[in-house]
Amino acid sequence: MDKMLMSKNGPAIAGAVLGVIGALLVKFGNPGNMGFCVACFTRDIAGAFGLHRASVVQYLRPEIAGFILGAFASALAFSEYKPRGGSSPMIRFALGFFAMTGALVFLGCPWRAYLRLAGGDLNAVAGIAGLVCGIAVGVWFLYGGFSLGASRPTPKAAGFVMPLFAAAILAFLFAKPLLGPEGTGPIFFSEKGPGAAHAPALISLFAGLVVGWLAQRTRFCTIGALRDLIMVRDTHLFKGIAAFMIAAFAANLALGQFKPGFENQPVAHTMQLWNFLGMALSGLAFTLAGGCPGRMLIMSGEGDSDAGSFVLGMLVGAAFAHNFSFASSGAGIGAHGAAASIIGIVFCLIVGFAFKNKMA
């Protein structure tokens, strides 16, 4: 089995499994077209920890913990646990912040963009087009010698930070402590809205562990797939995207979850310019950082502290997106979503130019 996962067909195998699991998680209770969404799930975790108080998006999503712990277990099992860091961690944190900003303007990470389209949400087309454009700009910087610098080996204990964070998420999820006044907090759970829609915790955790293991073994990455396709016409990782969408589409059809159209799609809006620009920002930030948000979680499980910095930037970015009205809703973009997107694009362009040929 591992030889198959590490073969040229590995990403396609992983993508197909992810697509089916994503559709099944919706059947089991996750929000529509949101079997997996690293951005939305990280946003829910930020809310559950009280970093924002949008009551409809607060839940400790066990899928995120599963991604990290599944990758951690896989890396240990195959001697690929290699703690490392020191490659512009603060820049990576900021890129994570703005990647999340763009994703919450669109309402989804790249994984969810493809799942939305596979579920019939045609608004995802504008988002995917923006994602491709953002990646293309990032590739232009890579051609120009862009680099955030090389990471260096760190003590083995340094790589435990994100797996321990994942374990803490699970501990708080199942213990549900109420330590605040009158039995409130410090962990908050939505009683309505997307945060209240979730598959049973053990099913979600198992799904996350499987995906974390598969993604670690196959290097599945939706950003790397398009980056490699644009830069060197390499379709190795792109097969994973194709299999992901086809499998999710087929599973949604079989489960009666395919509902094509623009209007009344779950957790989506029809402001196509900002669907495009939100994902263009995310695509650029992900490319400069070196991978999609799912890949960052997997790398953090392998001991990559720089990927962990990016993930924590996403967590803080999610909190800011709701506290400062960057995030969109089904009604449209937030009051300051447009300004935040433009600021994020400008920041990423500055980083792109500042690190060209500087730290190779």
C-alpha positions in Angstrom: 0.0 0.0 0.0 2.7 2.5 0.9 4.5 1.8 -2.4 1.3 2.7 -4.2 1.0 5.9 -2.2 4.6 6.9 -2.9 4.2 6.1 -6.6 3.3 8.4 -9.4 -0.4 7.6 -8.8 -0.2 8.4 -5.1 -1.7 11.9 -5.2 -4.6 10.6 -7.4 -5.3 7.8 -4.8 -5.2 10.4 -2.0 -7.4 12.8 -3.9 -10.0 10.2 -4.7 -10.2 9.1 -1.0 -10.3 12.7 0.2 -13.1 13.5 -2.3 -15.3 10.6 -1.1 -14.6 11.3 2.6 -15.4 15.0 2.1 -18.8 14.1 0.6 -19.5 11.6 3.4 -18.7 14.1 6.1 -21.4 16.4 4.7 -23.8 13.4 4.8 -22.8 12.8 8.4 -23.5 16.4 9.4 -20.8 18.8 8.3 -22.1 22.0 6.6 -23.0 21.7 2.9 -20.1 21.5 0.5 -17.8 21.7 3.6 -16.7 18.1 4.2 -13.2 19.6 4.5 -12.3 23.3 4.7 -9.0 24.1 6.5 -9.9 27.8 6.5 -13.4 27.5 7.8 -12.5 24.8 10.4 -9.6 26.9 11.7 -12.0 29.8 11.9 -14.4 27.6 14.0 -11.5 26.6 16.3 -10.6 30.3 16.8 -14.1 31.0 17.8 -14.3 28.0 20.1 -11.2 29.3 22.0 -13.0 32.7 22.3 -10.6 34.5 19.9 -13.7 35.8 18.1 -17.3 35.9 19.3 -19.2 35.1 16.1 -21.5 32.7 17.9 -22.5 30.8 14.7 -18.9 29.7 13.9 -17.5 28.2 17.1 -16.6 24.5 17.3 -13.4 22.6 17.9 -13.2 20.7 14.6 -11.5 17.3 15.2 -10.6 17.1 11.5 -7.9 19.7 11.9 -6.4 17.8 14.9 -6.6 14.6 12.9 -4.7 16.1 9.9 -1.8 17.1 12.2 -1.8 13.9 14.3 -2.2 11.6 11.2 0.8 13.3 9.5 2.7 13.1 12.8 2.1 9.4 13.1 3.0 8.8 9.4 6.2 10.8 9.7 7.2 8.9 12.8 6.4 5.5 11.2 8.4 6.2 8.1 11.3 8.1 9.7 10.3 11.4 8.1 9.8 13.3 11.4 12.4 16.0 10.8 12.0 19.1 13.0 13.1 22.2 11.2 12.5 25.9 11.2 14.0 29.4 10.9 12.8 30.3 7.4 11.3 33.8 7.9 8.8 32.7 10.5 7.2 36.1 11.0 6.7 36.6 7.3 5.1 33.2 7.2 2.8 34.1 10.1 1.7 37.2 8.2 1.2 35.3 5.0 -1.0 32.9 6.9 -2.9 35.8 8.3 -3.7 37.2 4.8 -4.2 33.8 3.3 -7.0 33.4 5.8 -8.4 36.8 5.1 -8.8 36.0 1.4 -10.2 32.6 2.1 -12.9 34.0 4.4 -13.8 36.7 1.9 -14.4 33.8 -0.6 -15.7 31.5 2.2 -13.4 28.5 1.7 -9.9 27.2 1.3 -8.7 25.6 -2.0 -10.0 22.2 -0.8 -13.4 23.7 -0.2 -13.4 25.6 -3.5 -13.1 22.3 -5.3 -15.7 20.6 -3.0 -18.1 23.5 -3.6 -17.8 23.0 -7.3 -18.2 19.3 -7.0 -21.4 19.9 -5.0 -22.8 22.2 -7.7 -21.9 25.6 -6.3 -21.0 27.6 -9.5 -19.8 30.5 -7.5 -16.7 28.5 -6.9 -15.7 29.0 -10.5 -14.8 32.6 -9.9 -12.9 31.6 -6.7 -10.9 28.9 -8.5 -10.1 31.3 -11.3 -8.8 33.8 -8.7 -6.8 31.0 -7.1 -5.1 30.1 -10.4 -4.3 33.8 -11.0 -2.9 34.2 -7.5 -0.7 31.1 -8.0 0.4 32.4 -11.4 1.6 35.6 -9.8 3.4 33.6 -7.1 5.1 31.5 -9.8 6.3 34.7 -11.5 8.0 35.6 -8.2 9.5 32.1 -8.0 10.9 32.4 -11.5 12.5 35.6 -10.3 14.3 33.8 -7.5 11.9 34.4 -4.6 12.8 32.6 -1.4 12.0 33.0 2.2 15.4 31.4 3.1 16.3 27.8 4.0 15.1 26.2 7.1 17.5 24.5 9.5 17.2 21.4 11.7 15.9 22.1 15.2 15.8 19.9 18.4 13.3 17.0 18.1 11.2 18.5 20.9 10.5 21.6 18.8 8.4 19.6 16.4 6.0 18.5 19.1 4.4 21.9 19.4 1.7 21.4 16.7 0.9 17.8 17.6 0.5 18.9 21.2 -1.8 21.7 20.1 -3.8 19.2 18.1 -4.0 17.0 21.2 -5.2 20.0 23.3 -8.0 20.6 20.7 -9.2 17.1 21.2 -9.0 17.2 25.0 -11.0 20.4 25.1 -13.5 19.0 22.6 -14.3 16.0 24.6 -14.0 17.5 28.1 -16.0 20.6 27.3 -14.7 22.5 30.4 -16.9 25.4 31.7 -14.5 27.5 33.9 -15.9 30.9 33.3 -18.5 32.8 35.3 -22.0 31.2 35.4 -20.7 28.1 33.6 -19.4 29.9 30.4 -16.2 29.3 28.5 -13.3 29.1 28.1 -14.5 26.9 25.2 -17.5 28.0 23.2 -19.7 25.9 21.0 -22.3 27.2 18.4 -25.9 26.3 19.0 -26.9 27.3 15.5 -25.3 28.1 12.2 -22.4 26.4 10.5 -20.6 25.9 13.8 -23.4 23.8 15.1 -23.4 21.5 11.9 -20.8 18.8 12.3 -20.4 15.1 11.9 -20.0 13.0 15.1 -16.7 13.8 16.6 -15.1 10.3 16.4 -16.1 10.0 12.7 -14.6 13.4 12.0 -11.4 12.6 13.9 -11.0 9.3 12.1 -11.5 11.0 8.8 -8.9 13.6 9.7 -6.4 10.9 10.7 -6.8 9.1 7.5 -6.4 12.3 5.4 -3.4 13.4 7.4 -1.7 10.0 6.9 -2.5 9.9 3.1 -1.5 13.5 2.5 1.8 13.0 4.3 2.7 10.0 2.3 1.6 11.4 -1.1 2.6 15.1 -0.6 -1.0 15.9 -1.7 -1.1 19.7 -2.2 -3.6 21.7 -4.2 -1.3 24.7 -4.5 1.8 22.7 -5.4 -0.2 20.9 -8.0 -1.1 24.1 -9.9 2.3 25.6 -9.2 4.1 22.6 -10.8 1.7 22.5 -13.7 2.3 26.2 -14.5 6.1 26.2 -13.9 7.2 22.9 -15.4 4.1 21.3 -16.9 4.4 18.5 -14.3 1.0 16.8 -13.8 2.1 14.5 -10.9 0.3 16.5 -8.1 -2.4 17.8 -10.4 -3.8 14.3 -10.8 -4.7 14.6 -7.1 -6.9 17.6 -7.8 -8.6 15.9 -10.7 -9.2 12.7 -8.7 -10.4 14.8 -5.7 -13.1 16.6 -7.8 -14.2 13.6 -9.8 -14.6 11.5 -6.6 -16.4 14.2 -4.7 -18.7 14.9 -7.6 -19.6 11.2 -8.0 -20.1 10.8 -4.2 -22.3 13.8 -4.1 -24.4 12.5 -7.0 -24.8 9.2 -5.3 -25.7 10.8 -1.9 -28.2 13.3 -3.5 -26.0 16.2 -2.5 -25.3 17.7 -6.0 -27.3 20.9 -6.4 -26.1 23.0 -9.3 -26.6 26.8 -9.4 -25.4 30.1 -8.1 -28.2 31.0 -5.7 -28.9 29.6 -2.2 -25.7 27.6 -2.0 -24.6 26.7 1.5 -22.2 29.1 3.2 -21.5 31.0 -0.1 -22.2 34.3 -1.7 -22.7 35.5 -5.3 -20.4 38.6 -5.3 -18.1 37.2 -8.0 -15.5 39.9 -8.0 -14.7 39.3 -4.4 -14.9 35.5 -4.8 -12.2 36.0 -7.4 -10.0 38.5 -5.5 -10.4 36.7 -2.2 -9.0 33.5 -3.6 -6.4 35.4 -5.7 -5.0 36.8 -2.4 -5.1 33.3 -0.9 -3.4 31.7 -3.9 -0.6 34.3 -3.9 0.0 33.9 -0.1 -0.1 30.1 -0.3 2.3 30.0 -3.2 4.8 32.4 -1.5 4.6 30.3 1.7 5.1 27.0 -0.2 1.8 25.1 0.0 -2.0 25.0 0.5 -3.4 25.2 4.1 -3.9 21.4 4.2 -0.2 20.9 3.3 0.8 23.4 6.0 -1.0 21.4 8.6 0.6 18.2 7.3 4.1 19.8 7.4 3.5 21.1 10.9 2.8 17.5 11.9 6.1 16.4 10.4 7.9 18.9 12.7 8.1 22.0 10.4 7.9 25.0 12.7 7.7 27.4 9.7 4.5 25.7 8.6 3.3 25.9 12.2 3.9 29.7 12.1 1.8 29.9 9.0 -1.0 27.8 10.6 -1.0 30.1 13.7 -1.1 33.1 11.4 -4.3 31.6 9.9 -5.7 31.1 13.4 -5.1 34.7 14.3 -6.3 35.9 10.9 -9.6 34.1 11.4 -10.1 35.9 14.7 -9.3 39.3 13.1 -11.6 38.5 10.1 -14.6 38.2 12.4 -13.7 40.8 15.0 -13.0 43.4 12.3 -15.7 42.4 9.8 -13.4 41.1 7.1 -15.3 37.8 6.8 -18.1 37.2 4.3 -21.4 35.5 4.9 -24.2 34.2 2.7 -25.3 37.8 2.3 -22.0 39.0 0.8 -18.6 40.2 1.9 -18.0 41.8 5.3 -18.0 45.6 5.8 -14.2 45.7 5.6 -13.6 42.6 3.5 -12.7 44.6 0.3 -10.2 46.8 2.1 -8.6 43.8 3.9 -8.3 41.9 0.6 -6.6 44.8 -1.2 -4.2 45.4 1.8 -3.4 41.7 1.8 -2.6 41.7 -2.0 -0.4 44.7 -1.5 1.4 43.0 1.4 2.0 39.8 -0.6 3.3 41.8 -3.5 5.7 43.7 -1.3 6.9 40.4 0.2 7.3 38.9 -3.3 9.5 41.8 -4.5 11.4 42.1 -1.2 12.5 38.5 -1.2 13.4 38.1 -4.8 17.0 37.0 -5.2 17.6 38.0 -1.5 17.8 34.8 0.5 18.4 31.9 -2.0 
